[in-house]
């Protein structure tokens, strides 16, 4: 049985909202951690700079999710950077 168009639309919007809220948070948290560790500044300055940049990163993630053509593309646009940042964080932590 096929879902009607109204329900499909609502599910796509709900999926994007979840991607924006949860996925955007994940990307932002990972990017903040990576930046705080890798910026060539004093630890406190690197943490402050990364935290301030997190607001712009989260905003861009949310904008990306709702600008994508499909919910799948939105999830890929959040998932791939999150995976890359997570692997970067693991690689950095295993080196240090």
Order of alpha helices (4+ residues) and beta strands (2+ residues): alpha-alpha-alpha-alpha
